[in-house]
Amino acid sequence: MEKKTAKRLWKGALFLFFLVLSLVASGDLVFPDRISRFAGEEVESRLCFSLEAAAEPAEENEERGRILAFGILPVKSVAVESFEKVSLIPGGELFGIRMEIEGLIVSGVGNVEGTDRSPAEEAGIAPGDRILNVNGISLRGAASFTRMLAKSGGKAVRLDVEKNGEERSVILTPAKDPNGVWRAGLWVREAAAGIGTVTFTDPASGTFAGLGHGVCDRESGELLPLCRGTICRANPESVKRATAAEPGEIRGELTEEAVGAIRANTPTGIYGAAYDADSAGKEAIPIALKGEIKPGKITILCQLDETGKQPYEAVIETICDRDGETKNFVIRITDEKLLEKTGGIIQGMSGSPILKDGKLIGAVTHVMLRDPKRGYGIFIENMLRSAAETQAQAEAA
């Protein structure tokens, strides 16, 4: 009887071994490119897979490792990134954003009034381009651009322009409008402002993070380059419900007083330092890395009115991109009160912290426009990585 049992166990083990081999070879078994762990801790083995250190070159602040099947069969080489075990103060409060852009973003081009010419179009400038300088002189707002055109007296000027991430020089010859003012035939933006939600504050450093995605140009979708920026308080005034046909939004008023400085606008959010990072009476909670996060119930913190931030129920439906910079998992709002008031995820909720099992795991980033009950979340470790890079740059400056 014991021999039969042992024989069955061997057969089962061999079957499992060859099943894993076939799944790995076919590509049906997918492993991440990057594994996260807390500093000083080992990565937990799962099923028949384990991780061992690999003697391979690695990027700064990360190691290399190999995933092994049954402790002997190399499956994949991966990056192993370590994070400090920190506790953060979850946000959920609305805040206002004011950003000055490096250069000028072109929002439109057309003929100069009273002429049949568009100097900008003739120079190959299009909406979404960024004008960096004129004749080698950096721009400080739209007014400085107007002054430089006036000084040209109608002579051609050289513009350094960023188009699709690449810089190039173009020659623009201004045209005179009916008032005798030299024009380029374009409309520009020099600043951006809006409302978002605070994701977390680090009580140790005073660093704050919000949005869960970058502030981008409306026309091109490109990340807006930050010259300088501040955050302020935002007073919510009304809520526009979301529908499958039209996105919703939190409408509010930005206060004049700045309460913090924006240091970075990145694909994972905005980061900076609060002027008065008073954490008294605010509870810091531990974080969870992506390896711990699974589908299930979650809590979202956000502010819709003057009563302040409130917790709302939702679920993680699936983990869709463990290695991505944003849009790592799909969430669905289940809280009836939130659905009644907003219809789902709306503009202004970006950055709302996501909690699971008493830990901060990420933030709301984007809504699915055709189904506003659903949207995406970003892993908190992606935001922590950006926050650390921002802090290091500030200390080095």
VEXMARVO-546898 format. One record per residue (C-alpha): residue in three letters; x, y, z; chain. Coordinates in nm, 3 decimals, padded with zeros to 5 digits. Layout:
VEXMARVO-546898
+-----+---------+---------+---------+----+
:  aa :      xx :      yy :      zz : ch :
+-----+---------+---------+---------+----+
: ALA :       X :       Y :       Z :  A :
...
+-----+---------+---------+---------+----+
//
This chain:
VEXMARVO-546898
+-----+---------+---------+---------+----+
:  aa :      xx :      yy :      zz : ch :
+-----+---------+---------+---------+----+
: MET :  00.000 :  00.000 :  00.000 :  A :
: GLU :  00.282 :  00.240 :  00.089 :  A :
: LYS :  00.461 :  00.157 : -00.239 :  A :
: LYS :  00.145 :  00.236 : -00.438 :  A :
: THR :  00.103 :  00.568 : -00.256 :  A :
: ALA :  00.469 :  00.658 : -00.318 :  A :
: LYS :  00.432 :  00.565 : -00.684 :  A :
: ARG :  00.125 :  00.789 : -00.718 :  A :
: LEU :  00.311 :  01.077 : -00.555 :  A :
: TRP :  00.605 :  01.036 : -00.794 :  A :
: LYS :  00.371 :  01.026 : -01.091 :  A :
: GLY :  00.194 :  01.340 : -00.967 :  A :
: ALA :  00.526 :  01.519 : -00.916 :  A :
: LEU :  00.647 :  01.422 : -01.265 :  A :
: PHE :  00.318 :  01.533 : -01.417 :  A :
: LEU :  00.343 :  01.869 : -01.239 :  A :
: PHE :  00.708 :  01.906 : -01.346 :  A :
: PHE :  00.637 :  01.848 : -01.714 :  A :
: LEU :  00.320 :  02.061 : -01.698 :  A :
: VAL :  00.524 :  02.355 : -01.569 :  A :
: LEU :  00.788 :  02.294 : -01.837 :  A :
: SER :  00.527 :  02.299 : -02.114 :  A :
: LEU :  00.356 :  02.613 : -01.978 :  A :
: VAL :  00.689 :  02.796 : -01.954 :  A :
: ALA :  00.796 :  02.687 : -02.301 :  A :
: SER :  00.464 :  02.786 : -02.458 :  A :
: GLY :  00.459 :  03.129 : -02.291 :  A :
: ASP :  00.125 :  03.059 : -02.120 :  A :
: LEU :  00.286 :  03.103 : -01.779 :  A :
: VAL :  00.378 :  03.472 : -01.752 :  A :
: PHE :  00.625 :  03.610 : -01.500 :  A :
: PRO :  00.689 :  03.977 : -01.416 :  A :
: ASP :  01.002 :  04.157 : -01.534 :  A :
: ARG :  01.045 :  04.320 : -01.193 :  A :
: ILE :  00.989 :  04.183 : -00.843 :  A :
: SER :  00.952 :  04.405 : -00.536 :  A :
: ARG :  01.042 :  04.332 : -00.176 :  A :
: PHE :  01.101 :  04.517 :  00.147 :  A :
: ALA :  01.469 :  04.582 :  00.224 :  A :
: GLY :  01.623 :  04.293 :  00.418 :  A :
: GLU :  01.336 :  04.053 :  00.348 :  A :
: GLU :  01.331 :  03.751 :  00.122 :  A :
: VAL :  01.081 :  03.710 : -00.160 :  A :
: GLU :  00.825 :  03.449 : -00.060 :  A :
: SER :  00.831 :  03.127 : -00.266 :  A :
: ARG :  00.503 :  03.041 : -00.432 :  A :
: LEU :  00.392 :  02.696 : -00.549 :  A :
: CYS :  00.700 :  02.543 : -00.715 :  A :
: PHE :  00.874 :  02.873 : -00.790 :  A :
: SER :  01.149 :  03.045 : -00.594 :  A :
: LEU :  01.391 :  03.335 : -00.642 :  A :
: GLU :  01.768 :  03.324 : -00.616 :  A :
: ALA :  02.026 :  03.601 : -00.654 :  A :
: ALA :  02.194 :  03.622 : -00.994 :  A :
: ALA :  02.546 :  03.746 : -01.062 :  A :
: GLU :  02.434 :  03.983 : -01.337 :  A :
: PRO :  02.486 :  04.359 : -01.376 :  A :
: ALA :  02.193 :  04.559 : -01.241 :  A :
: GLU :  02.066 :  04.913 : -01.247 :  A :
: GLU :  02.133 :  05.145 : -00.954 :  A :
: ASN :  01.925 :  05.064 : -00.642 :  A :
: GLU :  01.819 :  04.723 : -00.775 :  A :
: GLU :  01.951 :  04.369 : -00.793 :  A :
: ARG :  01.910 :  04.086 : -01.043 :  A :
: GLY :  01.755 :  03.752 : -00.964 :  A :
: ARG :  01.643 :  03.431 : -01.132 :  A :
: ILE :  01.307 :  03.261 : -01.095 :  A :
: LEU :  01.359 :  02.888 : -01.053 :  A :
: ALA :  01.105 :  02.611 : -01.096 :  A :
: PHE :  01.145 :  02.331 : -00.839 :  A :
: GLY :  01.459 :  02.507 : -00.717 :  A :
: ILE :  01.670 :  02.391 : -01.015 :  A :
: LEU :  01.516 :  02.498 : -01.346 :  A :
: PRO :  01.591 :  02.862 : -01.447 :  A :
: VAL :  01.272 :  03.020 : -01.580 :  A :
: LYS :  01.343 :  03.392 : -01.610 :  A :
: SER :  01.590 :  03.664 : -01.513 :  A :
: VAL :  01.420 :  03.951 : -01.327 :  A :
: ALA :  01.501 :  04.283 : -01.163 :  A :
: VAL :  01.461 :  04.281 : -00.784 :  A :
: GLU :  01.381 :  04.621 : -00.633 :  A :
: SER :  01.393 :  04.688 : -00.259 :  A :
: PHE :  01.175 :  04.938 : -00.074 :  A :
: GLU :  01.197 :  05.064 :  00.282 :  A :
: LYS :  00.913 :  04.957 :  00.508 :  A :
: VAL :  00.746 :  05.294 :  00.556 :  A :
: SER :  00.415 :  05.419 :  00.687 :  A :
: LEU :  00.241 :  05.704 :  00.507 :  A :
: ILE : -00.049 :  05.935 :  00.586 :  A :
: PRO : -00.322 :  05.859 :  00.329 :  A :
: GLY : -00.474 :  06.166 :  00.164 :  A :
: GLY : -00.817 :  06.188 :  00.008 :  A :
: GLU : -00.847 :  06.568 :  00.033 :  A :
: LEU : -00.896 :  06.783 : -00.274 :  A :
: PHE : -00.616 :  07.022 : -00.362 :  A :
: GLY : -00.555 :  07.284 : -00.628 :  A :
: ILE : -00.268 :  07.278 : -00.876 :  A :
: ARG : -00.103 :  07.581 : -01.039 :  A :
: MET :  00.183 :  07.513 : -01.279 :  A :
: GLU :  00.401 :  07.737 : -01.492 :  A :
: ILE :  00.531 :  07.561 : -01.802 :  A :
: GLU :  00.884 :  07.571 : -01.939 :  A :
: GLY :  00.840 :  07.757 : -02.268 :  A :
: LEU :  00.504 :  07.800 : -02.441 :  A :
: ILE :  00.265 :  07.525 : -02.552 :  A :
: VAL :  00.105 :  07.596 : -02.890 :  A :
: SER : -00.272 :  07.548 : -02.862 :  A :
: GLY : -00.368 :  07.667 : -03.210 :  A :
: VAL : -00.243 :  07.830 : -03.531 :  A :
: GLY : -00.413 :  08.049 : -03.793 :  A :
: ASN : -00.388 :  08.356 : -04.015 :  A :
: VAL : -00.287 :  08.685 : -03.861 :  A :
: GLU : -00.587 :  08.922 : -03.862 :  A :
: GLY : -00.602 :  09.132 : -04.177 :  A :
: THR : -00.364 :  08.905 : -04.370 :  A :
: ASP : -00.378 :  08.578 : -04.559 :  A :
: ARG : -00.065 :  08.452 : -04.382 :  A :
: SER : -00.001 :  08.226 : -04.085 :  A :
: PRO :  00.370 :  08.267 : -04.005 :  A :
: ALA :  00.347 :  07.975 : -03.759 :  A :
: GLU :  00.207 :  07.738 : -04.022 :  A :
: GLU :  00.467 :  07.854 : -04.273 :  A :
: ALA :  00.737 :  07.763 : -04.019 :  A :
: GLY :  00.585 :  07.417 : -03.966 :  A :
: ILE :  00.458 :  07.487 : -03.613 :  A :
: ALA :  00.149 :  07.290 : -03.506 :  A :
: PRO : -00.072 :  07.255 : -03.196 :  A :
: GLY :  00.106 :  07.060 : -02.924 :  A :
: ASP :  00.452 :  07.196 : -03.014 :  A :
: ARG :  00.649 :  07.372 : -02.741 :  A :
: ILE :  00.839 :  07.694 : -02.816 :  A :
: LEU :  01.153 :  07.702 : -02.602 :  A :
: ASN :  01.326 :  08.028 : -02.703 :  A :
: VAL :  01.352 :  08.305 : -02.961 :  A :
: ASN :  01.693 :  08.381 : -03.115 :  A :
: GLY :  01.852 :  08.183 : -02.833 :  A :
: ILE :  01.675 :  08.379 : -02.555 :  A :
: SER :  01.460 :  08.175 : -02.315 :  A :
: LEU :  01.094 :  08.267 : -02.287 :  A :
: ARG :  00.932 :  08.378 : -01.965 :  A :
: GLY :  00.566 :  08.372 : -02.056 :  A :
: ALA :  00.356 :  08.479 : -02.353 :  A :
: ALA :  00.426 :  08.848 : -02.291 :  A :
: SER :  00.799 :  08.797 : -02.346 :  A :
: PHE :  00.726 :  08.621 : -02.677 :  A :
: THR :  00.512 :  08.917 : -02.790 :  A :
: ARG :  00.790 :  09.163 : -02.695 :  A :
: MET :  01.051 :  08.968 : -02.891 :  A :
: LEU :  00.833 :  08.966 : -03.204 :  A :
: ALA :  00.781 :  09.341 : -03.168 :  A :
: LYS :  01.158 :  09.399 : -03.144 :  A :
: SER :  01.213 :  09.196 : -03.462 :  A :
: GLY :  01.047 :  09.472 : -03.668 :  A :
: GLY :  00.915 :  09.204 : -03.903 :  A :
: LYS :  01.252 :  09.039 : -03.962 :  A :
: ALA :  01.278 :  08.660 : -03.945 :  A :
: VAL :  01.347 :  08.510 : -03.603 :  A :
: ARG :  01.480 :  08.169 : -03.507 :  A :
: LEU :  01.259 :  07.961 : -03.277 :  A :
: ASP :  01.378 :  07.650 : -03.097 :  A :
: VAL :  01.075 :  07.422 : -03.092 :  A :
: GLU :  01.011 :  07.083 : -02.933 :  A :
: LYS :  00.793 :  06.861 : -03.153 :  A :
: ASN :  00.706 :  06.504 : -03.054 :  A :
: GLY :  00.986 :  06.501 : -02.798 :  A :
: GLU :  01.255 :  06.623 : -03.041 :  A :
: GLU :  01.403 :  06.974 : -03.052 :  A :
: ARG :  01.460 :  07.156 : -03.379 :  A :
: SER :  01.507 :  07.515 : -03.500 :  A :
: VAL :  01.265 :  07.688 : -03.738 :  A :
: ILE :  01.260 :  08.030 : -03.901 :  A :
: LEU :  00.948 :  08.242 : -03.853 :  A :
: THR :  00.879 :  08.571 : -04.031 :  A :
: PRO :  00.611 :  08.772 : -03.843 :  A :
: ALA :  00.311 :  08.937 : -04.010 :  A :
: LYS :  00.168 :  09.278 : -03.913 :  A :
: ASP : -00.194 :  09.298 : -03.793 :  A :
: PRO : -00.427 :  09.599 : -03.858 :  A :
: ASN : -00.297 :  09.766 : -03.540 :  A :
: GLY :  00.061 :  09.752 : -03.660 :  A :
: VAL :  00.161 :  09.476 : -03.418 :  A :
: TRP :  00.387 :  09.196 : -03.540 :  A :
: ARG :  00.220 :  08.856 : -03.490 :  A :
: ALA :  00.311 :  08.488 : -03.534 :  A :
: GLY : -00.040 :  08.359 : -03.602 :  A :
: LEU : -00.058 :  08.123 : -03.306 :  A :
: TRP : -00.221 :  08.084 : -02.966 :  A :
: VAL : -00.021 :  07.958 : -02.668 :  A :
: ARG : -00.056 :  07.839 : -02.312 :  A :
: GLU :  00.198 :  07.926 : -02.046 :  A :
: ALA :  00.034 :  07.771 : -01.739 :  A :
: ALA : -00.200 :  07.498 : -01.620 :  A :
: ALA : -00.439 :  07.478 : -01.327 :  A :
: GLY : -00.684 :  07.223 : -01.195 :  A :
: ILE : -00.815 :  07.012 : -00.910 :  A :
: GLY : -00.693 :  06.670 : -00.795 :  A :
: THR : -00.672 :  06.452 : -00.487 :  A :
: VAL : -00.381 :  06.406 : -00.247 :  A :
: THR : -00.258 :  06.044 : -00.238 :  A :
: PHE : -00.023 :  06.054 :  00.060 :  A :
: THR :  00.208 :  06.261 :  00.275 :  A :
: ASP :  00.532 :  06.118 :  00.411 :  A :
: PRO :  00.546 :  06.227 :  00.778 :  A :
: ALA :  00.923 :  06.176 :  00.785 :  A :
: SER :  01.011 :  06.410 :  00.497 :  A :
: GLY :  00.700 :  06.623 :  00.441 :  A :
: THR :  00.684 :  06.506 :  00.079 :  A :
: PHE :  00.337 :  06.489 : -00.072 :  A :
: ALA :  00.212 :  06.299 : -00.377 :  A :
: GLY : -00.110 :  06.334 : -00.576 :  A :
: LEU : -00.302 :  06.262 : -00.897 :  A :
: GLY : -00.151 :  05.922 : -00.978 :  A :
: HIS : -00.081 :  06.048 : -01.330 :  A :
: GLY :  00.093 :  06.347 : -01.482 :  A :
: VAL : -00.051 :  06.683 : -01.585 :  A :
: CYS : -00.058 :  06.664 : -01.965 :  A :
: ASP : -00.125 :  06.896 : -02.257 :  A :
: ARG : -00.487 :  06.875 : -02.373 :  A :
: GLU : -00.399 :  06.880 : -02.743 :  A :
: SER : -00.094 :  06.653 : -02.764 :  A :
: GLY : -00.140 :  06.441 : -02.452 :  A :
: GLU :  00.228 :  06.499 : -02.371 :  A :
: LEU :  00.348 :  06.555 : -02.015 :  A :
: LEU :  00.374 :  06.929 : -01.942 :  A :
: PRO :  00.732 :  07.031 : -01.850 :  A :
: LEU :  00.731 :  07.200 : -01.511 :  A :
: CYS :  00.902 :  07.535 : -01.467 :  A :
: ARG :  00.760 :  07.602 : -01.122 :  A :
: GLY :  00.434 :  07.530 : -00.946 :  A :
: THR :  00.240 :  07.545 : -00.623 :  A :
: ILE : -00.049 :  07.366 : -00.458 :  A :
: CYS : -00.334 :  07.531 : -00.274 :  A :
: ARG : -00.656 :  07.427 : -00.105 :  A :
: ALA : -00.961 :  07.361 : -00.321 :  A :
: ASN : -01.316 :  07.429 : -00.204 :  A :
: PRO : -01.562 :  07.188 : -00.373 :  A :
: GLU : -01.876 :  07.357 : -00.505 :  A :
: SER : -02.065 :  07.097 : -00.709 :  A :
: VAL : -02.042 :  06.757 : -00.875 :  A :
: LYS : -02.123 :  06.676 : -01.236 :  A :
: ARG : -02.228 :  06.310 : -01.262 :  A :
: ALA : -02.055 :  06.086 : -01.512 :  A :
: THR : -02.240 :  05.900 : -01.786 :  A :
: ALA : -02.123 :  05.666 : -02.059 :  A :
: ALA : -02.154 :  05.960 : -02.300 :  A :
: GLU : -01.986 :  06.232 : -02.095 :  A :
: PRO : -01.725 :  06.234 : -01.815 :  A :
: GLY : -01.811 :  06.381 : -01.478 :  A :
: GLU : -01.609 :  06.620 : -01.264 :  A :
: ILE : -01.572 :  06.781 : -00.924 :  A :
: ARG : -01.612 :  07.156 : -00.963 :  A :
: GLY : -01.452 :  07.386 : -00.714 :  A :
: GLU : -01.263 :  07.705 : -00.640 :  A :
: LEU : -00.890 :  07.731 : -00.581 :  A :
: THR : -00.780 :  07.943 : -00.286 :  A :
: GLU : -00.514 :  08.208 : -00.341 :  A :
: GLU : -00.277 :  08.102 : -00.064 :  A :
: ALA : -00.012 :  07.847 : -00.166 :  A :
: VAL :  00.036 :  07.565 :  00.085 :  A :
: GLY :  00.314 :  07.375 : -00.091 :  A :
: ALA :  00.559 :  07.370 : -00.381 :  A :
: ILE :  00.543 :  07.129 : -00.675 :  A :
: ARG :  00.887 :  06.983 : -00.747 :  A :
: ALA :  00.804 :  06.736 : -01.023 :  A :
: ASN :  00.533 :  06.653 : -01.276 :  A :
: THR :  00.582 :  06.288 : -01.372 :  A :
: PRO :  00.384 :  06.012 : -01.545 :  A :
: THR :  00.295 :  05.871 : -01.201 :  A :
: GLY :  00.173 :  06.197 : -01.046 :  A :
: ILE :  00.291 :  06.528 : -00.905 :  A :
: TYR :  00.528 :  06.552 : -00.610 :  A :
: GLY :  00.652 :  06.825 : -00.385 :  A :
: ALA :  00.684 :  06.960 : -00.034 :  A :
: ALA :  00.415 :  07.106 :  00.188 :  A :
: TYR :  00.506 :  07.436 :  00.355 :  A :
: ASP :  00.352 :  07.323 :  00.683 :  A :
: ALA :  00.357 :  06.942 :  00.693 :  A :
: ASP :  00.183 :  06.910 :  01.030 :  A :
: SER :  00.104 :  06.540 :  01.084 :  A :
: ALA : -00.037 :  06.580 :  01.434 :  A :
: GLY : -00.354 :  06.373 :  01.478 :  A :
: LYS : -00.312 :  06.204 :  01.137 :  A :
: GLU : -00.257 :  05.831 :  01.134 :  A :
: ALA :  00.015 :  05.685 :  00.916 :  A :
: ILE : -00.050 :  05.335 :  00.782 :  A :
: PRO :  00.181 :  05.073 :  00.628 :  A :
: ILE :  00.211 :  05.019 :  00.253 :  A :
: ALA :  00.171 :  04.700 :  00.052 :  A :
: LEU :  00.392 :  04.611 : -00.243 :  A :
: LYS :  00.247 :  04.478 : -00.567 :  A :
: GLY :  00.324 :  04.115 : -00.484 :  A :
: GLU :  00.071 :  04.131 : -00.200 :  A :
: ILE : -00.210 :  04.287 : -00.403 :  A :
: LYS : -00.488 :  04.060 : -00.524 :  A :
: PRO : -00.844 :  04.110 : -00.653 :  A :
: GLY : -01.100 :  04.180 : -00.382 :  A :
: LYS : -01.263 :  04.452 : -00.174 :  A :
: ILE : -01.092 :  04.788 : -00.132 :  A :
: THR : -01.165 :  05.130 :  00.018 :  A :
: ILE : -01.122 :  05.458 : -00.170 :  A :
: LEU : -01.080 :  05.790 :  00.014 :  A :
: CYS : -01.202 :  06.103 : -00.164 :  A :
: GLN : -01.367 :  06.439 : -00.102 :  A :
: LEU : -01.680 :  06.549 : -00.288 :  A :
: ASP : -01.809 :  06.833 : -00.070 :  A :
: GLU : -01.736 :  07.050 :  00.231 :  A :
: THR : -01.775 :  06.756 :  00.474 :  A :
: GLY : -01.424 :  06.643 :  00.384 :  A :
: LYS : -01.288 :  06.310 :  00.269 :  A :
: GLN : -01.501 :  05.998 :  00.308 :  A :
: PRO : -01.439 :  05.624 :  00.259 :  A :
: TYR : -01.617 :  05.448 : -00.029 :  A :
: GLU : -01.635 :  05.080 : -00.121 :  A :
: ALA : -01.495 :  04.935 : -00.444 :  A :
: VAL : -01.328 :  04.618 : -00.570 :  A :
: ILE : -01.015 :  04.528 : -00.763 :  A :
: GLU : -01.137 :  04.319 : -01.056 :  A :
: THR : -00.803 :  04.222 : -01.205 :  A :
: ILE : -00.431 :  04.297 : -01.197 :  A :
: CYS : -00.368 :  04.397 : -01.558 :  A :
: ASP : -00.008 :  04.522 : -01.571 :  A :
: ARG :  00.231 :  04.439 : -01.287 :  A :
: ASP :  00.529 :  04.592 : -01.466 :  A :
: GLY :  00.361 :  04.908 : -01.600 :  A :
: GLU :  00.422 :  05.261 : -01.480 :  A :
: THR :  00.047 :  05.338 : -01.441 :  A :
: LYS : -00.285 :  05.158 : -01.498 :  A :
: ASN : -00.169 :  04.854 : -01.301 :  A :
: PHE : -00.508 :  04.718 : -01.195 :  A :
: VAL : -00.876 :  04.757 : -01.280 :  A :
: ILE : -01.115 :  04.880 : -01.012 :  A :
: ARG : -01.495 :  04.897 : -01.000 :  A :
: ILE : -01.696 :  05.129 : -00.775 :  A :
: THR : -01.958 :  04.938 : -00.573 :  A :
: ASP : -02.055 :  05.201 : -00.315 :  A :
: GLU : -02.416 :  05.302 : -00.384 :  A :
: LYS : -02.377 :  05.646 : -00.224 :  A :
: LEU : -02.079 :  05.728 : -00.443 :  A :
: LEU : -02.251 :  05.595 : -00.756 :  A :
: GLU : -02.562 :  05.798 : -00.683 :  A :
: LYS : -02.364 :  06.119 : -00.643 :  A :
: THR : -02.094 :  06.079 : -00.911 :  A :
: GLY : -02.199 :  05.796 : -01.142 :  A :
: GLY : -01.856 :  05.643 : -01.087 :  A :
: ILE : -01.504 :  05.780 : -01.118 :  A :
: ILE : -01.493 :  06.147 : -01.217 :  A :
: GLN : -01.234 :  06.416 : -01.285 :  A :
: GLY : -01.088 :  06.540 : -00.958 :  A :
: MET : -01.083 :  06.193 : -00.801 :  A :
: SER : -00.746 :  06.113 : -00.960 :  A :
: GLY : -00.500 :  06.043 : -00.681 :  A :
: SER : -00.763 :  05.913 : -00.437 :  A :
: PRO : -00.578 :  05.668 : -00.210 :  A :
: ILE : -00.676 :  05.302 : -00.226 :  A :
: LEU : -00.666 :  05.097 :  00.096 :  A :
: LYS : -00.683 :  04.719 :  00.137 :  A :
: ASP : -00.654 :  04.520 :  00.459 :  A :
: GLY : -00.542 :  04.831 :  00.646 :  A :
: LYS : -00.261 :  04.913 :  00.405 :  A :
: LEU : -00.208 :  05.182 :  00.140 :  A :
: ILE : -00.178 :  04.994 : -00.189 :  A :
: GLY : -00.219 :  05.262 : -00.458 :  A :
: ALA : -00.430 :  05.540 : -00.604 :  A :
: VAL : -00.707 :  05.597 : -00.857 :  A :
: THR : -00.561 :  05.713 : -01.189 :  A :
: HIS : -00.801 :  05.697 : -01.485 :  A :
: VAL : -01.166 :  05.629 : -01.562 :  A :
: MET : -01.299 :  05.405 : -01.836 :  A :
: LEU : -01.499 :  05.663 : -02.029 :  A :
: ARG : -01.756 :  05.417 : -02.165 :  A :
: ASP : -01.809 :  05.264 : -01.821 :  A :
: PRO : -01.740 :  05.525 : -01.550 :  A :
: LYS : -01.803 :  05.270 : -01.275 :  A :
: ARG : -01.469 :  05.123 : -01.375 :  A :
: GLY : -01.122 :  05.267 : -01.391 :  A :
: TYR : -00.758 :  05.202 : -01.317 :  A :
: GLY : -00.532 :  05.213 : -01.016 :  A :
: ILE : -00.157 :  05.257 : -00.983 :  A :
: PHE :  00.062 :  05.062 : -00.739 :  A :
: ILE :  00.181 :  05.276 : -00.448 :  A :
: GLU :  00.540 :  05.159 : -00.502 :  A :
: ASN :  00.545 :  05.330 : -00.844 :  A :
: MET :  00.455 :  05.658 : -00.677 :  A :
: LEU :  00.709 :  05.600 : -00.398 :  A :
: ARG :  00.981 :  05.546 : -00.658 :  A :
: SER :  00.897 :  05.880 : -00.823 :  A :
: ALA :  00.876 :  06.052 : -00.483 :  A :
: ALA :  01.223 :  05.925 : -00.389 :  A :
: GLU :  01.370 :  06.044 : -00.720 :  A :
: THR :  01.208 :  06.387 : -00.669 :  A :
: GLN :  01.345 :  06.411 : -00.314 :  A :
: ALA :  01.695 :  06.314 : -00.429 :  A :
: GLN :  01.691 :  06.577 : -00.705 :  A :
: ALA :  01.576 :  06.844 : -00.457 :  A :
: GLU :  01.856 :  06.754 : -00.213 :  A :
: ALA :  02.116 :  06.760 : -00.491 :  A :
: ALA :  02.005 :  07.099 : -00.621 :  A :
+-----+---------+---------+---------+----+
//
